[in-house]
Amino acid sequence: MDFVARQAHNQRWSAALVAIFILFFLFIGTTIDYLYFDAFTAAGPTFPIATIFSLSFATLTTLTAYYGGGDIILSSLGAEKLNLRIPEHRELHNIVTEMALASGSAMPRVYVIFDPAPNALATGSNEKNAAICVTTGLLTLLDREETQGVVAHEVSHIRNEDILLMTLVSILLGGIAILADWGRRGFYSSRSGRQLSKKNPLVFIPLLILIALSPLIARLLAMAVSRQREYLADAGAAQYTRNPRGLAQALEKIRDASMPFHKATRGTAHLFFVNPLRRRVNDRDGRLADLLASHPPIARRIGLLYRMAGLPQSAVQRSRVQMVQ
């Protein structure tokens, strides 16, 4: 799929995702109104307080995610601007410049995170405010060719407008978790207990279960849109660098380092080059892994890149062995 078609596809996904999350917000709000305030019943108030609050909160969260989500994520991760007096930072700036030119995209902002875990991410809502961030661990571990592959991967996310979708996911996931927590806390109040005792258990118990599970459902939705994007970004990186082997070697080194990035959370894990939480499910294939993992198996990504490079089958087989192990 060409870049224009890919961008249009991601824009549609972004709009659909926002609509789905807003429906989640409204569902939680109306459920709280019905269970705790007797709204939407003859005995209750005509003004649905929680529903209006949820809709306002959803609107504010979406606008925040679109206009400032990237900066919020960078701040939460402790990202800092480059210091061009440091040789490694100058080299990183040069690499990002090269890949921006190769992809035909605008020069993104560049940040570093002072952490020994090798990783990288891209965030923002469009090419004009996009940012690429790498850890100092990645700069230490990888050589220039390998770093170029990782940066090209992140530039591909920017070029495809993956960053808008995944930044929205990060911020909206947080909003869903806040509202769900509000609903769960309300369950333990004495007033809520009296209100619930008047409800039909066949109605309020399933609603309470849905409130409790809504963060998990939202997270599964986020995972469903992230795995395929990593394969596409790898292919884009190979196109920009003309060197899929460099990216494959970067993945091998990062896999072997096996170092988690502790500042990451489950809400931001899908943004990274490789899963920063180092969950075993991300190294497996199958339907369960597709449902629960934020990234494809590293070994599979390595094998595909070696095939692109036209290397012997033995290199691909070594990657398969690592995946099985």
Secondary structure by P-SEA (a helix, b strand, c coil): ccaaaaaaaaaaaaaaaaaaaaaaaaaaaaaaaacccccccccccccaaaaaaaaaaaaaaaaaaaccaaaaaaaaacccccccccaaaaaaaaaaaaaaaaacccccbbbbbcccccccccccccccbbbbbbcaaaaacccaaaaaaaaaaaaaaaaaaaaaaaaaaaaaaaaaaaaaaaaaaaaacaaaaaaaaacccccaaaaaaaaaaaaaaaaaaaaaacaaaaaaaaaaaaaaaccaaaaaaaaaaaaaaccccccccccccccccccccccccccccccccccccccccaaaaaaaaaaaacccaaaaaaaaaaaac
